[in-house]
Structure formats: C-alpha cells, structure tokens
Amino acid sequence: MKNAKIWVRLVISILLAVMASGAGLIHWATLEQKNLAIEQSKDFAMSVHQMTLAGLTGMMITGTIGLRTIFLDQIKETNHIESLKVFRSDAVVNQFGLGFDGETPSDALETKVLVTGESYFDVVTSQDGRDRLKAIIPVRATENYLGKNCLFCHEVPPNTVLGAVSMEVSLVRAGETTRSFGIRAIFAGLALCIPLALFIWFFISRMVTRPLDEMTAGLSRIADGDIEDAKLLPVLRRDEVGAATVAFNQVMEKTGELLQQQRLSRIVFENSLEGITVTDAKSRIQLVNKAFSDTTGYTAEEVIGKTPAILKSGRQDADFYANFWTALQRDGEWRGKSGISARTVRSMPNG
C-alpha cells in the first residue's frame, strides 16, 4: 500500500469510507424494515383479533357456537397463523361458566393481560428457529365494541376485561422481505461504488496525479542536466496544486540560471592561464584545471584527495611555504616570480 500511487490510495480510502458508511446505513435501514414488518404484523394481529370476536359474537347470536373450533381453524389456515386461542376472564366465568375447553388462561402472560387489560406483543423464536409475533389482545366491555353493546349481555361495569385473544403470527415472510431488502441495498451500494470510483479516479488523475507527474518529470530532467528540455507548467488553478505549480516554475527558472552560471564558471575555470585548485575545508584537493596540470605536471587523478603539500620541491625553506599558505588562505591566490601564480577556491566542507 505504501508503494501504491496517490490516486489508488485515495480511491481505496474513499471507497472504504463509503462502504463502511453504506454498511452502517444498510444495517440501520434493515432494522427499520424489520421494525416496520413487526408493526405491520401487530396491525394484522389486531385485525385477526377483531375478526375472531366478530365471528364468535355472530355465532353466539345465531346459536352456532358449537362450530367454534372449526371457525378458529379456518382463521388460522386462511391467515397463516401459527396458533389462535380465545379465553375468558373471571368476570365472564362467574356469569356464564368455564365455557369450552381452552377458554381459560394457561400461562402467566395470559393472566397478566386479563389483570392489567393491556395488550402484549413480543417477538419469540420457536424451536425450529423461526421468528413469531406473540400477541395477547384483551377484550373490554363497552357499549359499542365491533358494533355490539357488550353491556347488554354482560352484567359487568364498563371497561371490564371480558377475555382475550392469544395468537402467534409467523414472521417468516417479514424476515424474507427484510433479507431481500438488505440484499438489494447491498447490490445497489456496490453498483453506486463503481461510478463513484471512476469519478474519483478521473478527478484525482486530472487535478492531482497529472500535475505531480509533470513536476516529477521536470525535476528528473533537472537532475539529468537537461534544463533546456524542462518546461514551465501552466498554472490553471489557485488551489494547493496551483501553488505547488508556481513554486515548481520558480525552482525551474532559478535552476536554469544557476546551471548557466555553473557552465560559464566551468568554461572560465578550464580555460584560465593560471593554475587553479579547489580544496575542501581540510585543504584536500577536489578539482584542478588544465593550467595546473600543465604547470605542475600532475594530472587531476594524481592530486585529487591529496593536499597541495604534494607540490613541495624541497628547494624552498619553511618561511616560503608559510607565506605561500598564508596568502592562499587569506587571498585565495599566490603570485611568485617570473609570473608564476597559484589560485585556490574553497569548496563546501564535506560532511
């Protein structure tokens, strides 16, 4: 990843950020879809509750209550309900008796609904791993419940809990719908990432990568000494890339001037009639010109890395060499008799 190009790293980073955000959004949307499916199942349970009570009330009025079990089985089969049960409260039992088998509460939840009069809804998982909505919905005695006056038959105070309808509604279809939604959302997100990646690549390539490549090529030409082939880049924008382009052009112009000066200095150095040496801070010879070699007889390869002490002839005393070095250190040159001269130029210290 460290060796990858900038646009590759940027595209991957942005896509990973988008995918992470998209995954979070899809997860949230899937949960919302699941909650919506549960709410719809609650509404469906309320509809079944009303349908069941309306049918049983009609059967009691027409005297066909004996078909109660068949009626409940038909509702279960028609509406894909896992279980359906109607049971009485103590108020109805005290007035009309226990009724048919199964018309009494069988667990603590059913008893709690009869006591509190509040509906109970919860998602439970069966042994086969399928989710179900367990709903226990109470029935209250009112003057108009499903178009009937409950108080006409039941001798109880208004809003007394007469019983409840308990059922388990399968959430298999709701789960399939939620999973289908999640899969479609994932594919939609992936389909969105493709044009997004192409757009990011195009944008970065045009706005960042291309200018950087041109600057890199220009700097490489400078390093190779091909300053004539290096061209100034057009400044198209005023952003960070534009500022870098301006700085690059300034470097190019300054480098051209310095290289030109260096070439002129080299011409003067090589064509000088005086012997010239270039030494470092420790007086080690770094460079000599042609006149030096012609005058001393030493080639550049023989003296580079050594000190000018190599030129001692042994015919001069210590005072002569003391004056010679003092003049070179102070003035950068020494002139002797018969037009003999020496010149030295200090280079930057090594290290």
C-alpha positions as a LaTeX table, in Angstrom:
\begin{tabular}{lrrr}
\hline
Residue & $x$ (\AA) & $y$ (\AA) & $z$ (\AA) \\
\hline
Met1 & 0.00 & 0.00 & 0.00 \\
Lys2 & 2.91 & 2.37 & 0.72 \\
Asn3 & 4.22 & 1.92 & $-2.83$ \\
Ala4 & 0.81 & 2.46 & $-4.43$ \\
Lys5 & 0.13 & 5.67 & $-6.29$ \\
Ile6 & $-1.66$ & 8.51 & $-4.54$ \\
Trp7 & $-4.82$ & 8.17 & $-6.63$ \\
Val8 & $-5.00$ & 4.44 & $-5.86$ \\
Arg9 & $-4.68$ & 5.05 & $-2.13$ \\
Leu10 & $-7.19$ & 7.89 & $-2.21$ \\
Val11 & $-9.72$ & 5.89 & $-4.24$ \\
Ile12 & $-9.38$ & 2.88 & $-1.93$ \\
Ser13 & $-9.61$ & 5.04 & 1.21 \\
Ile14 & $-12.68$ & 6.91 & $-0.02$ \\
Leu15 & $-14.38$ & 3.71 & $-1.18$ \\
Leu16 & $-13.67$ & 2.02 & 2.15 \\
Ala17 & $-15.15$ & 5.02 & 3.97 \\
Val18 & $-18.19$ & 4.98 & 1.66 \\
Met19 & $-18.61$ & 1.22 & 2.07 \\
Ala20 & $-18.36$ & 1.46 & 5.86 \\
Ser21 & $-20.91$ & 4.28 & 5.93 \\
Gly22 & $-23.09$ & 2.40 & 3.47 \\
Ala23 & $-22.90$ & $-0.77$ & 5.54 \\
Gly24 & $-24.00$ & 1.17 & 8.61 \\
Leu25 & $-26.81$ & 2.79 & 6.66 \\
Ile26 & $-27.94$ & $-0.55$ & 5.22 \\
His27 & $-27.88$ & $-2.11$ & 8.69 \\
Trp28 & $-29.96$ & 0.75 & 10.06 \\
Ala29 & $-32.40$ & 0.57 & 7.14 \\
Thr30 & $-32.69$ & $-3.22$ & 7.56 \\
Leu31 & $-33.53$ & $-2.81$ & 11.23 \\
Glu32 & $-36.11$ & $-0.17$ & 10.33 \\
Gln33 & $-37.55$ & $-2.52$ & 7.73 \\
Lys34 & $-37.73$ & $-5.29$ & 10.32 \\
Asn35 & $-39.42$ & $-2.99$ & 12.86 \\
Leu36 & $-41.86$ & $-1.90$ & 10.17 \\
Ala37 & $-42.65$ & $-5.53$ & 9.40 \\
Ile38 & $-43.26$ & $-6.18$ & 13.12 \\
Glu39 & $-45.58$ & $-3.15$ & 13.34 \\
Gln40 & $-47.48$ & $-4.40$ & 10.32 \\
Ser41 & $-47.76$ & $-7.81$ & 11.98 \\
Lys42 & $-49.18$ & $-6.11$ & 15.09 \\
Asp43 & $-51.80$ & $-4.38$ & 12.95 \\
Phe44 & $-52.56$ & $-7.70$ & 11.33 \\
Ala45 & $-52.94$ & $-9.31$ & 14.76 \\
Met46 & $-55.43$ & $-6.59$ & 15.73 \\
Ser47 & $-57.40$ & $-7.35$ & 12.56 \\
Val48 & $-57.44$ & $-11.07$ & 13.37 \\
His49 & $-58.50$ & $-10.20$ & 16.91 \\
Gln50 & $-61.47$ & $-8.20$ & 15.66 \\
Met51 & $-62.35$ & $-10.81$ & 13.02 \\
Thr52 & $-62.31$ & $-13.59$ & 15.60 \\
Leu53 & $-64.51$ & $-11.76$ & 18.11 \\
Ala54 & $-66.94$ & $-10.63$ & 15.43 \\
Gly55 & $-67.31$ & $-14.20$ & 14.19 \\
Leu56 & $-67.75$ & $-15.69$ & 17.67 \\
Thr57 & $-70.28$ & $-13.00$ & 18.61 \\
Gly58 & $-72.28$ & $-13.78$ & 15.48 \\
Met59 & $-72.15$ & $-17.50$ & 16.23 \\
Met60 & $-73.47$ & $-16.92$ & 19.76 \\
Ile61 & $-76.33$ & $-14.81$ & 18.41 \\
Thr62 & $-77.26$ & $-17.40$ & 15.76 \\
Gly63 & $-76.79$ & $-20.34$ & 18.10 \\
Thr64 & $-73.98$ & $-21.93$ & 16.10 \\
Ile65 & $-71.30$ & $-21.53$ & 18.75 \\
Gly66 & $-70.69$ & $-25.26$ & 18.56 \\
Leu67 & $-68.79$ & $-24.63$ & 15.34 \\
Arg68 & $-66.33$ & $-22.52$ & 17.28 \\
Thr69 & $-63.33$ & $-24.87$ & 16.80 \\
Ile70 & $-63.90$ & $-25.15$ & 13.05 \\
Phe71 & $-64.19$ & $-21.37$ & 12.79 \\
Leu72 & $-60.92$ & $-20.79$ & 14.64 \\
Asp73 & $-59.11$ & $-23.39$ & 12.49 \\
Gln74 & $-60.32$ & $-21.68$ & 9.34 \\
Ile75 & $-58.99$ & $-18.31$ & 10.54 \\
Lys76 & $-55.62$ & $-19.90$ & 11.34 \\
Glu77 & $-55.36$ & $-21.61$ & 7.97 \\
Thr78 & $-56.55$ & $-18.63$ & 5.94 \\
Asn79 & $-54.30$ & $-16.11$ & 7.61 \\
His80 & $-51.22$ & $-18.33$ & 8.15 \\
Ile81 & $-51.41$ & $-18.03$ & 11.94 \\
Glu82 & $-49.38$ & $-20.48$ & 13.97 \\
Ser83 & $-51.77$ & $-20.64$ & 16.93 \\
Leu84 & $-55.06$ & $-18.98$ & 17.90 \\
Lys85 & $-56.82$ & $-19.09$ & 21.26 \\
Val86 & $-59.75$ & $-17.25$ & 22.87 \\
Phe87 & $-60.13$ & $-17.38$ & 26.67 \\
Arg88 & $-62.46$ & $-15.87$ & 29.26 \\
Ser89 & $-61.82$ & $-13.64$ & 32.27 \\
Asp90 & $-63.13$ & $-14.35$ & 35.74 \\
Ala91 & $-65.97$ & $-11.87$ & 35.16 \\
Val92 & $-67.35$ & $-13.95$ & 32.27 \\
Val93 & $-66.63$ & $-17.27$ & 34.00 \\
Asn94 & $-68.60$ & $-16.11$ & 37.04 \\
Gln95 & $-71.54$ & $-15.17$ & 34.84 \\
Phe96 & $-71.54$ & $-17.87$ & 32.14 \\
Gly97 & $-69.21$ & $-20.60$ & 33.40 \\
Leu98 & $-65.95$ & $-22.02$ & 32.08 \\
Gly99 & $-67.19$ & $-22.44$ & 28.51 \\
Phe100 & $-65.38$ & $-24.71$ & 26.07 \\
Asp101 & $-62.05$ & $-26.42$ & 26.61 \\
Gly102 & $-59.14$ & $-24.00$ & 26.27 \\
Glu103 & $-61.17$ & $-20.91$ & 27.18 \\
Thr104 & $-59.17$ & $-20.34$ & 30.38 \\
Pro105 & $-55.74$ & $-18.69$ & 30.64 \\
Ser106 & $-52.90$ & $-21.20$ & 30.52 \\
Asp107 & $-49.82$ & $-19.15$ & 31.45 \\
Ala108 & $-48.71$ & $-16.13$ & 33.43 \\
Leu109 & $-48.70$ & $-13.82$ & 30.37 \\
Glu110 & $-52.35$ & $-14.51$ & 29.58 \\
Thr111 & $-53.29$ & $-14.00$ & 33.24 \\
Lys112 & $-51.34$ & $-10.70$ & 33.32 \\
Val113 & $-53.23$ & $-9.38$ & 30.27 \\
Leu114 & $-56.56$ & $-10.20$ & 31.92 \\
Val115 & $-55.47$ & $-8.39$ & 35.10 \\
Thr116 & $-53.92$ & $-5.29$ & 33.51 \\
Gly117 & $-56.11$ & $-5.05$ & 30.42 \\
Glu118 & $-53.02$ & $-4.10$ & 28.39 \\
Ser119 & $-52.12$ & $-5.79$ & 25.10 \\
Tyr120 & $-48.93$ & $-7.84$ & 24.97 \\
Phe121 & $-46.69$ & $-8.11$ & 21.91 \\
Asp122 & $-43.30$ & $-9.80$ & 21.68 \\
Val123 & $-41.12$ & $-11.50$ & 19.06 \\
Val124 & $-40.26$ & $-15.07$ & 20.05 \\
Thr125 & $-38.17$ & $-17.72$ & 18.33 \\
Ser126 & $-39.56$ & $-21.21$ & 18.10 \\
Gln127 & $-37.54$ & $-24.40$ & 18.37 \\
Asp128 & $-37.27$ & $-24.61$ & 14.58 \\
Gly129 & $-35.53$ & $-21.21$ & 14.55 \\
Arg130 & $-38.42$ & $-19.25$ & 13.05 \\
Asp131 & $-39.47$ & $-15.89$ & 14.49 \\
Arg132 & $-43.05$ & $-15.34$ & 15.57 \\
Leu133 & $-45.04$ & $-12.43$ & 16.92 \\
Lys134 & $-46.84$ & $-13.46$ & 20.09 \\
Ala135 & $-49.88$ & $-11.24$ & 20.61 \\
Ile136 & $-52.36$ & $-11.31$ & 23.51 \\
Ile137 & $-55.09$ & $-8.70$ & 23.00 \\
Pro138 & $-57.76$ & $-8.13$ & 25.68 \\
Val139 & $-61.48$ & $-7.53$ & 25.14 \\
Arg140 & $-63.21$ & $-4.82$ & 27.17 \\
Ala141 & $-66.91$ & $-4.45$ & 27.88 \\
Thr142 & $-68.12$ & $-1.28$ & 26.17 \\
Glu143 & $-71.42$ & $-0.04$ & 24.77 \\
Asn144 & $-70.07$ & $-0.26$ & 21.23 \\
Tyr145 & $-67.47$ & $-2.94$ & 20.62 \\
Leu146 & $-67.38$ & $-4.04$ & 16.99 \\
Gly147 & $-70.87$ & $-2.66$ & 16.60 \\
Lys148 & $-72.27$ & $-4.54$ & 19.60 \\
Asn149 & $-73.23$ & $-3.43$ & 23.12 \\
Cys150 & $-71.26$ & $-5.73$ & 25.39 \\
Leu151 & $-73.02$ & $-4.41$ & 28.49 \\
Phe152 & $-76.36$ & $-5.69$ & 27.15 \\
Cys153 & $-75.30$ & $-9.30$ & 27.79 \\
His154 & $-72.56$ & $-8.96$ & 30.36 \\
Glu155 & $-73.52$ & $-7.72$ & 33.79 \\
Val156 & $-70.20$ & $-6.01$ & 34.49 \\
Pro157 & $-69.02$ & $-2.40$ & 34.86 \\
Pro158 & $-67.90$ & $-0.63$ & 31.67 \\
Asn159 & $-64.30$ & $-1.37$ & 30.53 \\
Thr160 & $-64.22$ & $-4.63$ & 32.45 \\
Val161 & $-61.89$ & $-7.15$ & 30.78 \\
Leu162 & $-64.07$ & $-9.93$ & 29.39 \\
Gly163 & $-61.28$ & $-12.06$ & 27.98 \\
Ala164 & $-58.54$ & $-12.02$ & 25.38 \\
Val165 & $-57.43$ & $-13.40$ & 22.06 \\
Ser166 & $-53.97$ & $-15.00$ & 22.00 \\
Met167 & $-52.13$ & $-15.84$ & 18.78 \\
Glu168 & $-48.73$ & $-16.36$ & 17.26 \\
Val169 & $-48.19$ & $-14.76$ & 13.84 \\
Ser170 & $-45.37$ & $-16.12$ & 11.70 \\
Leu171 & $-42.68$ & $-13.58$ & 10.78 \\
Val172 & $-41.12$ & $-15.78$ & 8.10 \\
Arg173 & $-42.44$ & $-13.64$ & 5.28 \\
Ala174 & $-41.41$ & $-10.48$ & 7.10 \\
Gly175 & $-37.92$ & $-11.94$ & 7.56 \\
Glu176 & $-37.70$ & $-12.86$ & 3.88 \\
Thr177 & $-38.80$ & $-9.35$ & 2.95 \\
Thr178 & $-36.18$ & $-7.84$ & 5.26 \\
Arg179 & $-33.40$ & $-10.07$ & 3.88 \\
Ser180 & $-34.47$ & $-9.30$ & 0.32 \\
Phe181 & $-34.35$ & $-5.60$ & 1.12 \\
Gly182 & $-30.87$ & $-5.94$ & 2.61 \\
Ile183 & $-29.54$ & $-7.84$ & $-0.41$ \\
Arg184 & $-30.98$ & $-5.31$ & $-2.84$ \\
Ala185 & $-29.50$ & $-2.49$ & $-0.78$ \\
Ile186 & $-26.05$ & $-4.15$ & $-0.84$ \\
Phe187 & $-26.14$ & $-4.60$ & $-4.61$ \\
Ala188 & $-27.35$ & $-1.04$ & $-5.03$ \\
Gly189 & $-24.45$ & 0.18 & $-2.87$ \\
Leu190 & $-21.94$ & $-1.84$ & $-4.91$ \\
Ala191 & $-23.42$ & $-0.52$ & $-8.13$ \\
Leu192 & $-23.04$ & 3.00 & $-6.76$ \\
Cys193 & $-19.38$ & 2.42 & $-5.82$ \\
Ile194 & $-18.37$ & 1.66 & $-9.42$ \\
Pro195 & $-19.27$ & 5.07 & $-10.93$ \\
Leu196 & $-18.10$ & 6.74 & $-7.74$ \\
Ala197 & $-14.68$ & 5.08 & $-8.06$ \\
Leu198 & $-14.46$ & 6.12 & $-11.72$ \\
Phe199 & $-15.37$ & 9.70 & $-10.82$ \\
Ile200 & $-12.81$ & 9.85 & $-8.00$ \\
Trp201 & $-10.14$ & 8.35 & $-10.28$ \\
Phe202 & $-10.89$ & 10.87 & $-13.05$ \\
Phe203 & $-10.96$ & 13.80 & $-10.63$ \\
Ile204 & $-7.73$ & 12.90 & $-8.83$ \\
Ser205 & $-5.97$ & 11.94 & $-12.07$ \\
Arg206 & $-6.82$ & 15.25 & $-13.70$ \\
Met207 & $-6.43$ & 17.52 & $-10.70$ \\
Val208 & $-3.59$ & 15.92 & $-8.71$ \\
Thr209 & $-1.78$ & 13.00 & $-10.31$ \\
Arg210 & $-1.15$ & 14.53 & $-13.72$ \\
Pro211 & 0.37 & 17.79 & $-12.37$ \\
Leu212 & 2.53 & 15.79 & $-9.93$ \\
Asp213 & 3.75 & 13.54 & $-12.76$ \\
Glu214 & 4.67 & 16.60 & $-14.84$ \\
Met215 & 6.56 & 18.12 & $-11.89$ \\
Thr216 & 8.36 & 14.84 & $-11.26$ \\
Ala217 & 9.38 & 14.61 & $-14.93$ \\
Gly218 & 10.65 & 18.20 & $-14.83$ \\
Leu219 & 12.72 & 17.59 & $-11.69$ \\
Ser220 & 14.16 & 14.42 & $-13.23$ \\
Arg221 & 15.28 & 16.41 & $-16.28$ \\
Ile222 & 16.94 & 18.93 & $-13.98$ \\
Ala223 & 18.75 & 16.10 & $-12.17$ \\
Asp224 & 19.97 & 14.81 & $-15.57$ \\
Gly225 & 21.12 & 18.30 & $-16.55$ \\
Asp226 & 18.57 & 18.64 & $-19.38$ \\
Ile227 & 17.35 & 22.04 & $-18.27$ \\
Glu228 & 16.74 & 23.09 & $-21.87$ \\
Asp229 & 14.13 & 20.36 & $-22.26$ \\
Ala230 & 12.37 & 21.27 & $-19.00$ \\
Lys231 & 9.33 & 23.45 & $-19.50$ \\
Leu232 & 7.36 & 25.65 & $-17.16$ \\
Leu233 & 3.94 & 24.24 & $-16.26$ \\
Pro234 & 0.74 & 26.22 & $-16.80$ \\
Val235 & $-0.92$ & 27.44 & $-13.60$ \\
Leu236 & $-4.57$ & 26.50 & $-14.12$ \\
Arg237 & $-5.92$ & 26.80 & $-10.59$ \\
Arg238 & $-5.35$ & 28.68 & $-7.36$ \\
Asp239 & $-5.59$ & 25.70 & $-5.02$ \\
Glu240 & $-2.75$ & 23.78 & $-3.38$ \\
Val241 & $-1.76$ & 22.14 & $-6.67$ \\
Gly242 & $-1.67$ & 25.57 & $-8.31$ \\
Ala243 & 0.58 & 26.90 & $-5.53$ \\
Ala244 & 2.88 & 23.89 & $-5.94$ \\
Thr245 & 3.00 & 24.54 & $-9.70$ \\
Val246 & 4.01 & 28.17 & $-9.12$ \\
Ala247 & 6.78 & 27.05 & $-6.73$ \\
Phe248 & 7.92 & 24.43 & $-9.26$ \\
Asn249 & 8.17 & 27.04 & $-12.02$ \\
Gln250 & 10.21 & 29.31 & $-9.72$ \\
Val251 & 12.58 & 26.41 & $-8.97$ \\
Met252 & 12.90 & 25.71 & $-12.70$ \\
Glu253 & 13.76 & 29.32 & $-13.52$ \\
Lys254 & 16.27 & 29.60 & $-10.67$ \\
Thr255 & 17.84 & 26.26 & $-11.55$ \\
Gly256 & 18.26 & 27.36 & $-15.16$ \\
Glu257 & 20.07 & 30.48 & $-14.03$ \\
Leu258 & 22.33 & 28.53 & $-11.66$ \\
Leu259 & 23.19 & 25.91 & $-14.29$ \\
Gln260 & 24.02 & 28.62 & $-16.78$ \\
Gln261 & 26.29 & 30.33 & $-14.26$ \\
Gln262 & 27.89 & 27.00 & $-13.47$ \\
Arg263 & 28.64 & 26.36 & $-17.13$ \\
Leu264 & 30.18 & 29.80 & $-17.57$ \\
Ser265 & 32.28 & 29.30 & $-14.43$ \\
Arg266 & 33.38 & 25.93 & $-15.75$ \\
Ile267 & 34.49 & 27.49 & $-19.02$ \\
Val268 & 36.47 & 30.17 & $-17.18$ \\
Phe269 & 37.95 & 27.56 & $-14.82$ \\
Glu270 & 39.06 & 25.25 & $-17.60$ \\
Asn271 & 40.46 & 27.98 & $-19.84$ \\
Ser272 & 42.27 & 30.04 & $-17.19$ \\
Leu273 & 46.02 & 30.51 & $-17.77$ \\
Glu274 & 46.63 & 30.27 & $-14.03$ \\
Gly275 & 46.76 & 27.02 & $-12.20$ \\
Ile276 & 43.71 & 26.71 & $-10.00$ \\
Thr277 & 42.88 & 24.14 & $-7.33$ \\
Val278 & 39.62 & 23.67 & $-5.48$ \\
Thr279 & 40.05 & 22.35 & $-1.95$ \\
Asp280 & 37.75 & 21.42 & 0.90 \\
Ala281 & 37.92 & 22.70 & 4.50 \\
Lys282 & 40.77 & 20.27 & 5.24 \\
Ser283 & 42.81 & 21.53 & 2.28 \\
Arg284 & 42.25 & 18.33 & 0.32 \\
Ile285 & 42.22 & 18.93 & $-3.41$ \\
Gln286 & 38.83 & 18.38 & $-5.03$ \\
Leu287 & 39.37 & 19.80 & $-8.50$ \\
Val288 & 42.18 & 21.24 & $-10.67$ \\
Asn289 & 42.19 & 22.89 & $-14.09$ \\
Lys290 & 44.25 & 22.20 & $-17.18$ \\
Ala291 & 46.69 & 25.03 & $-16.45$ \\
Phe292 & 47.52 & 23.43 & $-13.11$ \\
Ser293 & 48.38 & 20.14 & $-14.78$ \\
Asp294 & 50.42 & 21.88 & $-17.47$ \\
Thr295 & 52.33 & 23.90 & $-14.86$ \\
Thr296 & 52.97 & 21.14 & $-12.28$ \\
Gly297 & 52.99 & 18.08 & $-14.46$ \\
Tyr298 & 50.48 & 16.40 & $-12.13$ \\
Thr299 & 47.25 & 15.06 & $-13.62$ \\
Ala300 & 43.96 & 15.56 & $-11.83$ \\
Glu301 & 43.81 & 11.86 & $-10.87$ \\
Glu302 & 47.22 & 12.15 & $-9.15$ \\
Val303 & 46.37 & 15.08 & $-6.88$ \\
Ile304 & 42.64 & 14.82 & $-6.12$ \\
Gly305 & 42.21 & 13.83 & $-2.48$ \\
Lys306 & 45.68 & 15.00 & $-1.54$ \\
Thr307 & 46.84 & 18.33 & $-0.11$ \\
Pro308 & 48.90 & 20.91 & $-2.05$ \\
Ala309 & 51.89 & 19.71 & 0.02 \\
Ile310 & 52.41 & 17.24 & $-2.80$ \\
Leu311 & 53.86 & 20.16 & $-4.81$ \\
Lys312 & 56.83 & 20.72 & $-2.45$ \\
Ser313 & 60.02 & 20.79 & $-4.46$ \\
Gly314 & 62.37 & 20.84 & $-1.48$ \\
Arg315 & 64.12 & 23.94 & $-2.90$ \\
Gln316 & 62.24 & 26.40 & $-0.66$ \\
Asp317 & 62.57 & 26.94 & 3.07 \\
Ala318 & 59.82 & 26.81 & 5.70 \\
Asp319 & 59.24 & 30.58 & 5.54 \\
Phe320 & 58.47 & 30.35 & 1.84 \\
Tyr321 & 55.77 & 27.73 & 2.39 \\
Ala322 & 54.42 & 29.64 & 5.41 \\
Asn323 & 53.98 & 32.73 & 3.26 \\
Phe324 & 52.57 & 30.60 & 0.42 \\
Trp325 & 49.84 & 29.07 & 2.63 \\
Thr326 & 49.08 & 32.35 & 4.37 \\
Ala327 & 48.48 & 34.05 & 1.01 \\
Leu328 & 46.27 & 31.22 & $-0.23$ \\
Gln329 & 44.26 & 31.14 & 2.98 \\
Arg330 & 43.90 & 34.95 & 3.11 \\
Asp331 & 43.62 & 36.00 & $-0.56$ \\
Gly332 & 42.79 & 32.79 & $-2.33$ \\
Glu333 & 45.83 & 33.21 & $-4.62$ \\
Trp334 & 49.62 & 33.44 & $-4.62$ \\
Arg335 & 51.89 & 35.03 & $-7.18$ \\
Gly336 & 55.55 & 34.32 & $-7.39$ \\
Lys337 & 58.42 & 35.48 & $-9.51$ \\
Ser338 & 58.52 & 35.18 & $-13.29$ \\
Gly339 & 54.70 & 35.28 & $-13.46$ \\
Ile340 & 54.26 & 32.03 & $-11.58$ \\
Ser341 & 50.97 & 32.05 & $-9.66$ \\
Ala342 & 48.59 & 29.76 & $-7.82$ \\
Arg343 & 44.93 & 30.18 & $-7.03$ \\
Thr344 & 42.66 & 28.10 & $-4.81$ \\
Val345 & 38.94 & 28.08 & $-4.35$ \\
Arg346 & 37.36 & 26.65 & $-1.18$ \\
Ser347 & 34.53 & 24.26 & $-1.75$ \\
Met348 & 31.79 & 23.43 & 0.76 \\
Pro349 & 33.04 & 21.23 & 3.63 \\
Asn350 & 32.42 & 17.53 & 3.15 \\
Gly351 & 30.12 & 16.15 & 5.76 \\
\hline
\end{tabular}
